[in-house]
Amino acid sequence: MLYVYQCKICSYKIEKSHSIKDEPFNNLFCTRCRQKTPVKRLICGGAFILKGSGWAKDGYHKVK
């Protein structure tokens, strides 16, 4: 899953991918502040990425 965290120092948003079973991050390296800072996980809608040949890429979705 893709999660969005927000730096508590500069409010920069950081995207991190990890399993839903993993514990959320407490500290992350912020590329804007250039520091390892405490972060807050934001509530976002679920996102997923289709990789490879999906049904939309190979024409499977077309009804004949």
CHARMM internal coordinates of N, CA and C (Angstrom, degrees):
IC EDIT
DIST 1 N 1 CA 1.4463
DIST 1 CA 1 C 1.5251
ANGL 1 N 1 CA 1 C 108.79
DIST 1 C 2 N 1.2962
ANGL 1 CA 1 C 2 N 114.57
DIHE 1 N 1 CA 1 C 2 N 152.50
DIST 2 N 2 CA 1.4529
ANGL 1 C 2 N 2 CA 121.29
DIHE 1 CA 1 C 2 N 2 CA 178.42
DIST 2 CA 2 C 1.5202
ANGL 2 N 2 CA 2 C 108.29
DIHE 1 C 2 N 2 CA 2 C -103.21
DIST 2 C 3 N 1.3131
ANGL 2 CA 2 C 3 N 116.20
DIHE 2 N 2 CA 2 C 3 N 123.27
DIST 3 N 3 CA 1.4586
ANGL 2 C 3 N 3 CA 121.93
DIHE 2 CA 2 C 3 N 3 CA -179.35
DIST 3 CA 3 C 1.5167
ANGL 3 N 3 CA 3 C 109.87
DIHE 2 C 3 N 3 CA 3 C -115.64
DIST 3 C 4 N 1.3287
ANGL 3 CA 3 C 4 N 116.59
DIHE 3 N 3 CA 3 C 4 N 150.07
DIST 4 N 4 CA 1.4605
ANGL 3 C 4 N 4 CA 122.27
DIHE 3 CA 3 C 4 N 4 CA 177.85
DIST 4 CA 4 C 1.5225
ANGL 4 N 4 CA 4 C 107.58
DIHE 3 C 4 N 4 CA 4 C -112.82
DIST 4 C 5 N 1.3358
ANGL 4 CA 4 C 5 N 115.28
DIHE 4 N 4 CA 4 C 5 N 125.66
DIST 5 N 5 CA 1.4618
ANGL 4 C 5 N 5 CA 122.65
DIHE 4 CA 4 C 5 N 5 CA 177.23
DIST 5 CA 5 C 1.5137
ANGL 5 N 5 CA 5 C 107.94
DIHE 4 C 5 N 5 CA 5 C -113.78
DIST 5 C 6 N 1.3288
ANGL 5 CA 5 C 6 N 116.21
DIHE 5 N 5 CA 5 C 6 N 152.09
DIST 6 N 6 CA 1.4604
ANGL 5 C 6 N 6 CA 120.75
DIHE 5 CA 5 C 6 N 6 CA 178.73
DIST 6 CA 6 C 1.5213
ANGL 6 N 6 CA 6 C 109.73
DIHE 5 C 6 N 6 CA 6 C -121.67
DIST 6 C 7 N 1.3231
ANGL 6 CA 6 C 7 N 115.37
DIHE 6 N 6 CA 6 C 7 N 129.22
DIST 7 N 7 CA 1.4599
ANGL 6 C 7 N 7 CA 121.95
DIHE 6 CA 6 C 7 N 7 CA 177.28
DIST 7 CA 7 C 1.5254
ANGL 7 N 7 CA 7 C 108.70
DIHE 6 C 7 N 7 CA 7 C -64.72
DIST 7 C 8 N 1.3238
ANGL 7 CA 7 C 8 N 117.12
DIHE 7 N 7 CA 7 C 8 N 131.80
DIST 8 N 8 CA 1.4666
ANGL 7 C 8 N 8 CA 120.65
DIHE 7 CA 7 C 8 N 8 CA -179.07
DIST 8 CA 8 C 1.5259
ANGL 8 N 8 CA 8 C 112.61
DIHE 7 C 8 N 8 CA 8 C -79.35
DIST 8 C 9 N 1.3284
ANGL 8 CA 8 C 9 N 117.37
DIHE 8 N 8 CA 8 C 9 N -11.04
DIST 9 N 9 CA 1.4678
ANGL 8 C 9 N 9 CA 120.82
DIHE 8 CA 8 C 9 N 9 CA 179.45
DIST 9 CA 9 C 1.5290
ANGL 9 N 9 CA 9 C 111.35
DIHE 8 C 9 N 9 CA 9 C -90.13
DIST 9 C 10 N 1.3480
ANGL 9 CA 9 C 10 N 116.94
DIHE 9 N 9 CA 9 C 10 N -51.66
DIST 10 N 10 CA 1.4673
ANGL 9 C 10 N 10 CA 119.57
DIHE 9 CA 9 C 10 N 10 CA -174.51
DIST 10 CA 10 C 1.5311
ANGL 10 N 10 CA 10 C 113.55
DIHE 9 C 10 N 10 CA 10 C -114.99
DIST 10 C 11 N 1.3209
ANGL 10 CA 10 C 11 N 118.59
DIHE 10 N 10 CA 10 C 11 N -0.38
DIST 11 N 11 CA 1.4696
ANGL 10 C 11 N 11 CA 124.70
DIHE 10 CA 10 C 11 N 11 CA 179.07
DIST 11 CA 11 C 1.5255
ANGL 11 N 11 CA 11 C 114.15
DIHE 10 C 11 N 11 CA 11 C 68.01
DIST 11 C 12 N 1.3281
ANGL 11 CA 11 C 12 N 117.46
DIHE 11 N 11 CA 11 C 12 N 15.97
DIST 12 N 12 CA 1.4614
ANGL 11 C 12 N 12 CA 121.65
DIHE 11 CA 11 C 12 N 12 CA 177.77
DIST 12 CA 12 C 1.5274
ANGL 12 N 12 CA 12 C 109.04
DIHE 11 C 12 N 12 CA 12 C -70.88
DIST 12 C 13 N 1.3369
ANGL 12 CA 12 C 13 N 117.14
DIHE 12 N 12 CA 12 C 13 N 139.69
DIST 13 N 13 CA 1.4576
ANGL 12 C 13 N 13 CA 121.37
DIHE 12 CA 12 C 13 N 13 CA -179.03
DIST 13 CA 13 C 1.5229
ANGL 13 N 13 CA 13 C 110.43
DIHE 12 C 13 N 13 CA 13 C -95.16
DIST 13 C 14 N 1.3317
ANGL 13 CA 13 C 14 N 115.52
DIHE 13 N 13 CA 13 C 14 N 132.60
DIST 14 N 14 CA 1.4590
ANGL 13 C 14 N 14 CA 123.24
DIHE 13 CA 13 C 14 N 14 CA -176.28
DIST 14 CA 14 C 1.5226
ANGL 14 N 14 CA 14 C 107.99
DIHE 13 C 14 N 14 CA 14 C -121.12
DIST 14 C 15 N 1.3404
ANGL 14 CA 14 C 15 N 117.57
DIHE 14 N 14 CA 14 C 15 N 129.27
DIST 15 N 15 CA 1.4531
ANGL 14 C 15 N 15 CA 121.47
DIHE 14 CA 14 C 15 N 15 CA 177.59
DIST 15 CA 15 C 1.5193
ANGL 15 N 15 CA 15 C 109.02
DIHE 14 C 15 N 15 CA 15 C -98.68
DIST 15 C 16 N 1.3301
ANGL 15 CA 15 C 16 N 116.24
DIHE 15 N 15 CA 15 C 16 N 131.25
DIST 16 N 16 CA 1.4582
ANGL 15 C 16 N 16 CA 122.11
DIHE 15 CA 15 C 16 N 16 CA 177.95
DIST 16 CA 16 C 1.5170
ANGL 16 N 16 CA 16 C 108.83
DIHE 15 C 16 N 16 CA 16 C -135.13
DIST 16 C 17 N 1.3021
ANGL 16 CA 16 C 17 N 115.45
DIHE 16 N 16 CA 16 C 17 N 141.03
DIST 17 N 17 CA 1.4530
ANGL 16 C 17 N 17 CA 121.36
DIHE 16 CA 16 C 17 N 17 CA 178.75
DIST 17 CA 17 C 1.5294
ANGL 17 N 17 CA 17 C 108.93
DIHE 16 C 17 N 17 CA 17 C -107.15
DIST 17 C 18 N 1.3352
ANGL 17 CA 17 C 18 N 116.24
DIHE 17 N 17 CA 17 C 18 N 128.17
DIST 18 N 18 CA 1.4526
ANGL 17 C 18 N 18 CA 120.86
DIHE 17 CA 17 C 18 N 18 CA 173.77
DIST 18 CA 18 C 1.5161
ANGL 18 N 18 CA 18 C 109.06
DIHE 17 C 18 N 18 CA 18 C -159.11
DIST 18 C 19 N 1.3075
ANGL 18 CA 18 C 19 N 115.99
DIHE 18 N 18 CA 18 C 19 N 167.36
DIST 19 N 19 CA 1.4590
ANGL 18 C 19 N 19 CA 122.15
DIHE 18 CA 18 C 19 N 19 CA -177.14
DIST 19 CA 19 C 1.5241
ANGL 19 N 19 CA 19 C 110.74
DIHE 18 C 19 N 19 CA 19 C -66.10
DIST 19 C 20 N 1.3030
ANGL 19 CA 19 C 20 N 115.76
DIHE 19 N 19 CA 19 C 20 N 149.98
DIST 20 N 20 CA 1.4680
ANGL 19 C 20 N 20 CA 120.82
DIHE 19 CA 19 C 20 N 20 CA 178.52
DIST 20 CA 20 C 1.5294
ANGL 20 N 20 CA 20 C 110.85
DIHE 19 C 20 N 20 CA 20 C -65.89
DIST 20 C 21 N 1.3330
ANGL 20 CA 20 C 21 N 116.75
DIHE 20 N 20 CA 20 C 21 N -22.50
DIST 21 N 21 CA 1.4661
ANGL 20 C 21 N 21 CA 121.73
DIHE 20 CA 20 C 21 N 21 CA 179.91
DIST 21 CA 21 C 1.5294
ANGL 21 N 21 CA 21 C 112.56
DIHE 20 C 21 N 21 CA 21 C -80.46
DIST 21 C 22 N 1.3442
ANGL 21 CA 21 C 22 N 117.16
DIHE 21 N 21 CA 21 C 22 N -19.43
DIST 22 N 22 CA 1.4656
ANGL 21 C 22 N 22 CA 121.15
DIHE 21 CA 21 C 22 N 22 CA -178.84
DIST 22 CA 22 C 1.5234
ANGL 22 N 22 CA 22 C 111.09
DIHE 21 C 22 N 22 CA 22 C -72.32
DIST 22 C 23 N 1.3098
ANGL 22 CA 22 C 23 N 115.49
DIHE 22 N 22 CA 22 C 23 N 152.26
DIST 23 N 23 CA 1.4666
ANGL 22 C 23 N 23 CA 121.41
DIHE 22 CA 22 C 23 N 23 CA 175.23
DIST 23 CA 23 C 1.5238
ANGL 23 N 23 CA 23 C 109.27
DIHE 22 C 23 N 23 CA 23 C -69.22
DIST 23 C 24 N 1.3301
ANGL 23 CA 23 C 24 N 118.58
DIHE 23 N 23 CA 23 C 24 N 143.91
DIST 24 N 24 CA 1.4686
ANGL 23 C 24 N 24 CA 120.23
DIHE 23 CA 23 C 24 N 24 CA 176.98
DIST 24 CA 24 C 1.5270
ANGL 24 N 24 CA 24 C 111.30
DIHE 23 C 24 N 24 CA 24 C -65.89
DIST 24 C 25 N 1.3146
ANGL 24 CA 24 C 25 N 115.59
DIHE 24 N 24 CA 24 C 25 N 153.06
DIST 25 N 25 CA 1.4605
ANGL 24 C 25 N 25 CA 121.04
DIHE 24 CA 24 C 25 N 25 CA 178.47
DIST 25 CA 25 C 1.5277
ANGL 25 N 25 CA 25 C 109.67
DIHE 24 C 25 N 25 CA 25 C -71.16
DIST 25 C 26 N 1.3213
ANGL 25 CA 25 C 26 N 116.54
DIHE 25 N 25 CA 25 C 26 N 142.70
DIST 26 N 26 CA 1.4626
ANGL 25 C 26 N 26 CA 121.99
DIHE 25 CA 25 C 26 N 26 CA 174.23
DIST 26 CA 26 C 1.5144
ANGL 26 N 26 CA 26 C 111.05
DIHE 25 C 26 N 26 CA 26 C -101.76
DIST 26 C 27 N 1.3228
ANGL 26 CA 26 C 27 N 115.65
DIHE 26 N 26 CA 26 C 27 N -35.60
DIST 27 N 27 CA 1.4653
ANGL 26 C 27 N 27 CA 121.91
DIHE 26 CA 26 C 27 N 27 CA 179.53
DIST 27 CA 27 C 1.5190
ANGL 27 N 27 CA 27 C 108.55
DIHE 26 C 27 N 27 CA 27 C -132.16
DIST 27 C 28 N 1.3136
ANGL 27 CA 27 C 28 N 116.34
DIHE 27 N 27 CA 27 C 28 N 137.58
DIST 28 N 28 CA 1.4604
ANGL 27 C 28 N 28 CA 122.45
DIHE 27 CA 27 C 28 N 28 CA 176.47
DIST 28 CA 28 C 1.5204
ANGL 28 N 28 CA 28 C 109.03
DIHE 27 C 28 N 28 CA 28 C -137.68
DIST 28 C 29 N 1.3281
ANGL 28 CA 28 C 29 N 116.04
DIHE 28 N 28 CA 28 C 29 N 158.60
DIST 29 N 29 CA 1.4577
ANGL 28 C 29 N 29 CA 120.78
DIHE 28 CA 28 C 29 N 29 CA 175.16
DIST 29 CA 29 C 1.5221
ANGL 29 N 29 CA 29 C 107.82
DIHE 28 C 29 N 29 CA 29 C -81.62
DIST 29 C 30 N 1.3111
ANGL 29 CA 29 C 30 N 116.69
DIHE 29 N 29 CA 29 C 30 N 119.23
DIST 30 N 30 CA 1.4639
ANGL 29 C 30 N 30 CA 122.59
DIHE 29 CA 29 C 30 N 30 CA 179.44
DIST 30 CA 30 C 1.5208
ANGL 30 N 30 CA 30 C 108.58
DIHE 29 C 30 N 30 CA 30 C -89.06
DIST 30 C 31 N 1.3330
ANGL 30 CA 30 C 31 N 116.20
DIHE 30 N 30 CA 30 C 31 N 124.75
DIST 31 N 31 CA 1.4679
ANGL 30 C 31 N 31 CA 119.57
DIHE 30 CA 30 C 31 N 31 CA -178.79
DIST 31 CA 31 C 1.5242
ANGL 31 N 31 CA 31 C 112.26
DIHE 30 C 31 N 31 CA 31 C -74.63
DIST 31 C 32 N 1.3131
ANGL 31 CA 31 C 32 N 117.69
DIHE 31 N 31 CA 31 C 32 N -18.17
DIST 32 N 32 CA 1.4703
ANGL 31 C 32 N 32 CA 119.96
DIHE 31 CA 31 C 32 N 32 CA 177.16
DIST 32 CA 32 C 1.5268
ANGL 32 N 32 CA 32 C 110.71
DIHE 31 C 32 N 32 CA 32 C -83.19
DIST 32 C 33 N 1.3355
ANGL 32 CA 32 C 33 N 117.95
DIHE 32 N 32 CA 32 C 33 N -50.64
DIST 33 N 33 CA 1.4793
ANGL 32 C 33 N 33 CA 122.04
DIHE 32 CA 32 C 33 N 33 CA -179.99
DIST 33 CA 33 C 1.5215
ANGL 33 N 33 CA 33 C 112.32
DIHE 32 C 33 N 33 CA 33 C -75.66
DIST 33 C 34 N 1.3298
ANGL 33 CA 33 C 34 N 115.24
DIHE 33 N 33 CA 33 C 34 N -25.32
DIST 34 N 34 CA 1.4624
ANGL 33 C 34 N 34 CA 122.29
DIHE 33 CA 33 C 34 N 34 CA -173.82
DIST 34 CA 34 C 1.5246
ANGL 34 N 34 CA 34 C 111.35
DIHE 33 C 34 N 34 CA 34 C 62.54
DIST 34 C 35 N 1.3291
ANGL 34 CA 34 C 35 N 116.12
DIHE 34 N 34 CA 34 C 35 N 38.00
DIST 35 N 35 CA 1.4576
ANGL 34 C 35 N 35 CA 122.17
DIHE 34 CA 34 C 35 N 35 CA 178.33
DIST 35 CA 35 C 1.5188
ANGL 35 N 35 CA 35 C 108.98
DIHE 34 C 35 N 35 CA 35 C -136.55
DIST 35 C 36 N 1.3222
ANGL 35 CA 35 C 36 N 115.20
DIHE 35 N 35 CA 35 C 36 N 156.82
DIST 36 N 36 CA 1.4566
ANGL 35 C 36 N 36 CA 119.46
DIHE 35 CA 35 C 36 N 36 CA 170.55
DIST 36 CA 36 C 1.5214
ANGL 36 N 36 CA 36 C 105.90
DIHE 35 C 36 N 36 CA 36 C -84.49
DIST 36 C 37 N 1.3195
ANGL 36 CA 36 C 37 N 115.96
DIHE 36 N 36 CA 36 C 37 N 111.69
DIST 37 N 37 CA 1.4517
ANGL 36 C 37 N 37 CA 120.76
DIHE 36 CA 36 C 37 N 37 CA -170.28
DIST 37 CA 37 C 1.5186
ANGL 37 N 37 CA 37 C 111.57
DIHE 36 C 37 N 37 CA 37 C -123.11
DIST 37 C 38 N 1.3223
ANGL 37 CA 37 C 38 N 117.07
DIHE 37 N 37 CA 37 C 38 N 157.33
DIST 38 N 38 CA 1.4602
ANGL 37 C 38 N 38 CA 119.81
DIHE 37 CA 37 C 38 N 38 CA 172.61
DIST 38 CA 38 C 1.5257
ANGL 38 N 38 CA 38 C 109.53
DIHE 37 C 38 N 38 CA 38 C -67.96
DIST 38 C 39 N 1.3248
ANGL 38 CA 38 C 39 N 116.30
DIHE 38 N 38 CA 38 C 39 N 143.04
DIST 39 N 39 CA 1.4573
ANGL 38 C 39 N 39 CA 120.79
DIHE 38 CA 38 C 39 N 39 CA -178.35
DIST 39 CA 39 C 1.5231
ANGL 39 N 39 CA 39 C 110.52
DIHE 38 C 39 N 39 CA 39 C -127.97
DIST 39 C 40 N 1.3217
ANGL 39 CA 39 C 40 N 114.67
DIHE 39 N 39 CA 39 C 40 N 159.97
DIST 40 N 40 CA 1.4522
ANGL 39 C 40 N 40 CA 121.95
DIHE 39 CA 39 C 40 N 40 CA 176.71
DIST 40 CA 40 C 1.5202
ANGL 40 N 40 CA 40 C 107.37
DIHE 39 C 40 N 40 CA 40 C -119.91
DIST 40 C 41 N 1.3448
ANGL 40 CA 40 C 41 N 117.06
DIHE 40 N 40 CA 40 C 41 N 130.45
DIST 41 N 41 CA 1.4623
ANGL 40 C 41 N 41 CA 119.86
DIHE 40 CA 40 C 41 N 41 CA 178.45
DIST 41 CA 41 C 1.5190
ANGL 41 N 41 CA 41 C 108.77
DIHE 40 C 41 N 41 CA 41 C -79.66
DIST 41 C 42 N 1.3278
ANGL 41 CA 41 C 42 N 115.72
DIHE 41 N 41 CA 41 C 42 N 128.84
DIST 42 N 42 CA 1.4525
ANGL 41 C 42 N 42 CA 121.53
DIHE 41 CA 41 C 42 N 42 CA -179.74
DIST 42 CA 42 C 1.5219
ANGL 42 N 42 CA 42 C 109.70
DIHE 41 C 42 N 42 CA 42 C -90.26
DIST 42 C 43 N 1.3036
ANGL 42 CA 42 C 43 N 116.15
DIHE 42 N 42 CA 42 C 43 N 150.99
DIST 43 N 43 CA 1.4540
ANGL 42 C 43 N 43 CA 121.11
DIHE 42 CA 42 C 43 N 43 CA 176.21
DIST 43 CA 43 C 1.5194
ANGL 43 N 43 CA 43 C 107.09
DIHE 42 C 43 N 43 CA 43 C -85.29
DIST 43 C 44 N 1.3227
ANGL 43 CA 43 C 44 N 115.75
DIHE 43 N 43 CA 43 C 44 N 119.08
DIST 44 N 44 CA 1.4564
ANGL 43 C 44 N 44 CA 121.51
DIHE 43 CA 43 C 44 N 44 CA -178.69
DIST 44 CA 44 C 1.5177
ANGL 44 N 44 CA 44 C 108.88
DIHE 43 C 44 N 44 CA 44 C -132.30
DIST 44 C 45 N 1.3057
ANGL 44 CA 44 C 45 N 115.00
DIHE 44 N 44 CA 44 C 45 N 159.58
DIST 45 N 45 CA 1.4530
ANGL 44 C 45 N 45 CA 119.89
DIHE 44 CA 44 C 45 N 45 CA 175.35
DIST 45 CA 45 C 1.5153
ANGL 45 N 45 CA 45 C 110.32
DIHE 44 C 45 N 45 CA 45 C -67.60
DIST 45 C 46 N 1.2954
ANGL 45 CA 45 C 46 N 116.65
DIHE 45 N 45 CA 45 C 46 N 153.06
DIST 46 N 46 CA 1.4597
ANGL 45 C 46 N 46 CA 121.13
DIHE 45 CA 45 C 46 N 46 CA -179.83
DIST 46 CA 46 C 1.5164
ANGL 46 N 46 CA 46 C 111.53
DIHE 45 C 46 N 46 CA 46 C -63.75
DIST 46 C 47 N 1.2905
ANGL 46 CA 46 C 47 N 116.10
DIHE 46 N 46 CA 46 C 47 N 141.89
DIST 47 N 47 CA 1.4588
ANGL 46 C 47 N 47 CA 121.38
DIHE 46 CA 46 C 47 N 47 CA 178.53
DIST 47 CA 47 C 1.5137
ANGL 47 N 47 CA 47 C 108.83
DIHE 46 C 47 N 47 CA 47 C -133.15
DIST 47 C 48 N 1.3084
ANGL 47 CA 47 C 48 N 116.01
DIHE 47 N 47 CA 47 C 48 N 139.03
DIST 48 N 48 CA 1.4469
ANGL 47 C 48 N 48 CA 119.87
DIHE 47 CA 47 C 48 N 48 CA 174.22
DIST 48 CA 48 C 1.5159
ANGL 48 N 48 CA 48 C 108.51
DIHE 47 C 48 N 48 CA 48 C -140.98
DIST 48 C 49 N 1.3114
ANGL 48 CA 48 C 49 N 115.52
DIHE 48 N 48 CA 48 C 49 N 156.84
DIST 49 N 49 CA 1.4559
ANGL 48 C 49 N 49 CA 121.62
DIHE 48 CA 48 C 49 N 49 CA -175.79
DIST 49 CA 49 C 1.5186
ANGL 49 N 49 CA 49 C 108.17
DIHE 48 C 49 N 49 CA 49 C -119.12
DIST 49 C 50 N 1.3159
ANGL 49 CA 49 C 50 N 116.62
DIHE 49 N 49 CA 49 C 50 N 128.30
DIST 50 N 50 CA 1.4540
ANGL 49 C 50 N 50 CA 120.74
DIHE 49 CA 49 C 50 N 50 CA 175.00
DIST 50 CA 50 C 1.5159
ANGL 50 N 50 CA 50 C 108.16
DIHE 49 C 50 N 50 CA 50 C -86.09
DIST 50 C 51 N 1.3286
ANGL 50 CA 50 C 51 N 116.58
DIHE 50 N 50 CA 50 C 51 N 124.13
DIST 51 N 51 CA 1.4501
ANGL 50 C 51 N 51 CA 121.18
DIHE 50 CA 50 C 51 N 51 CA 179.03
DIST 51 CA 51 C 1.5211
ANGL 51 N 51 CA 51 C 108.82
DIHE 50 C 51 N 51 CA 51 C -115.78
DIST 51 C 52 N 1.2963
ANGL 51 CA 51 C 52 N 116.45
DIHE 51 N 51 CA 51 C 52 N 151.38
DIST 52 N 52 CA 1.4585
ANGL 51 C 52 N 52 CA 120.15
DIHE 51 CA 51 C 52 N 52 CA 178.94
DIST 52 CA 52 C 1.5165
ANGL 52 N 52 CA 52 C 110.96
DIHE 51 C 52 N 52 CA 52 C 80.97
DIST 52 C 53 N 1.3121
ANGL 52 CA 52 C 53 N 115.54
DIHE 52 N 52 CA 52 C 53 N -158.91
DIST 53 N 53 CA 1.4703
ANGL 52 C 53 N 53 CA 119.40
DIHE 52 CA 52 C 53 N 53 CA -178.61
DIST 53 CA 53 C 1.5200
ANGL 53 N 53 CA 53 C 108.84
DIHE 52 C 53 N 53 CA 53 C -89.16
DIST 53 C 54 N 1.2938
ANGL 53 CA 53 C 54 N 115.79
DIHE 53 N 53 CA 53 C 54 N 100.72
DIST 54 N 54 CA 1.4597
ANGL 53 C 54 N 54 CA 121.26
DIHE 53 CA 53 C 54 N 54 CA 179.02
DIST 54 CA 54 C 1.5137
ANGL 54 N 54 CA 54 C 111.03
DIHE 53 C 54 N 54 CA 54 C -88.62
DIST 54 C 55 N 1.3138
ANGL 54 CA 54 C 55 N 116.84
DIHE 54 N 54 CA 54 C 55 N 175.36
DIST 55 N 55 CA 1.4630
ANGL 54 C 55 N 55 CA 120.07
DIHE 54 CA 54 C 55 N 55 CA -177.33
DIST 55 CA 55 C 1.5167
ANGL 55 N 55 CA 55 C 111.90
DIHE 54 C 55 N 55 CA 55 C -63.55
DIST 55 C 56 N 1.3365
ANGL 55 CA 55 C 56 N 118.15
DIHE 55 N 55 CA 55 C 56 N -31.81
DIST 56 N 56 CA 1.4598
ANGL 55 C 56 N 56 CA 119.72
DIHE 55 CA 55 C 56 N 56 CA 179.75
DIST 56 CA 56 C 1.5219
ANGL 56 N 56 CA 56 C 111.51
DIHE 55 C 56 N 56 CA 56 C -76.30
DIST 56 C 57 N 1.3189
ANGL 56 CA 56 C 57 N 117.84
DIHE 56 N 56 CA 56 C 57 N -26.67
DIST 57 N 57 CA 1.4570
ANGL 56 C 57 N 57 CA 120.81
DIHE 56 CA 56 C 57 N 57 CA -177.60
DIST 57 CA 57 C 1.5251
ANGL 57 N 57 CA 57 C 112.13
DIHE 56 C 57 N 57 CA 57 C -80.55
DIST 57 C 58 N 1.3299
ANGL 57 CA 57 C 58 N 117.26
DIHE 57 N 57 CA 57 C 58 N -31.90
DIST 58 N 58 CA 1.4602
ANGL 57 C 58 N 58 CA 118.37
DIHE 57 CA 57 C 58 N 58 CA -175.20
DIST 58 CA 58 C 1.5314
ANGL 58 N 58 CA 58 C 112.68
DIHE 57 C 58 N 58 CA 58 C -100.13
DIST 58 C 59 N 1.3335
ANGL 58 CA 58 C 59 N 118.20
DIHE 58 N 58 CA 58 C 59 N 7.14
DIST 59 N 59 CA 1.4459
ANGL 58 C 59 N 59 CA 121.68
DIHE 58 CA 58 C 59 N 59 CA 175.81
DIST 59 CA 59 C 1.5084
ANGL 59 N 59 CA 59 C 114.71
DIHE 58 C 59 N 59 CA 59 C 85.37
DIST 59 C 60 N 1.3049
ANGL 59 CA 59 C 60 N 119.27
DIHE 59 N 59 CA 59 C 60 N 8.17
DIST 60 N 60 CA 1.4581
ANGL 59 C 60 N 60 CA 122.94
DIHE 59 CA 59 C 60 N 60 CA -178.42
DIST 60 CA 60 C 1.5219
ANGL 60 N 60 CA 60 C 111.51
DIHE 59 C 60 N 60 CA 60 C -63.62
DIST 60 C 61 N 1.3139
ANGL 60 CA 60 C 61 N 116.81
DIHE 60 N 60 CA 60 C 61 N -28.07
DIST 61 N 61 CA 1.4547
ANGL 60 C 61 N 61 CA 121.03
DIHE 60 CA 60 C 61 N 61 CA -176.40
DIST 61 CA 61 C 1.5201
ANGL 61 N 61 CA 61 C 113.42
DIHE 60 C 61 N 61 CA 61 C -73.29
DIST 61 C 62 N 1.3147
ANGL 61 CA 61 C 62 N 118.24
DIHE 61 N 61 CA 61 C 62 N -14.52
DIST 62 N 62 CA 1.4668
ANGL 61 C 62 N 62 CA 121.38
DIHE 61 CA 61 C 62 N 62 CA -178.82
DIST 62 CA 62 C 1.5269
ANGL 62 N 62 CA 62 C 109.76
DIHE 61 C 62 N 62 CA 62 C -74.60
DIST 62 C 63 N 1.3144
ANGL 62 CA 62 C 63 N 116.06
DIHE 62 N 62 CA 62 C 63 N 125.34
DIST 63 N 63 CA 1.4579
ANGL 62 C 63 N 63 CA 121.24
DIHE 62 CA 62 C 63 N 63 CA 179.12
DIST 63 CA 63 C 1.5212
ANGL 63 N 63 CA 63 C 107.79
DIHE 62 C 63 N 63 CA 63 C -92.82
DIST 63 C 64 N 1.3304
ANGL 63 CA 63 C 64 N 115.98
DIHE 63 N 63 CA 63 C 64 N 130.76
DIST 64 N 64 CA 1.4695
ANGL 63 C 64 N 64 CA 120.03
DIHE 63 CA 63 C 64 N 64 CA -178.42
DIST 64 CA 64 C 1.4949
ANGL 64 N 64 CA 64 C 110.88
DIHE 63 C 64 N 64 CA 64 C -105.96
END
COOR INIT
IC SEED 1 N 1 CA 1 C
IC BUILD
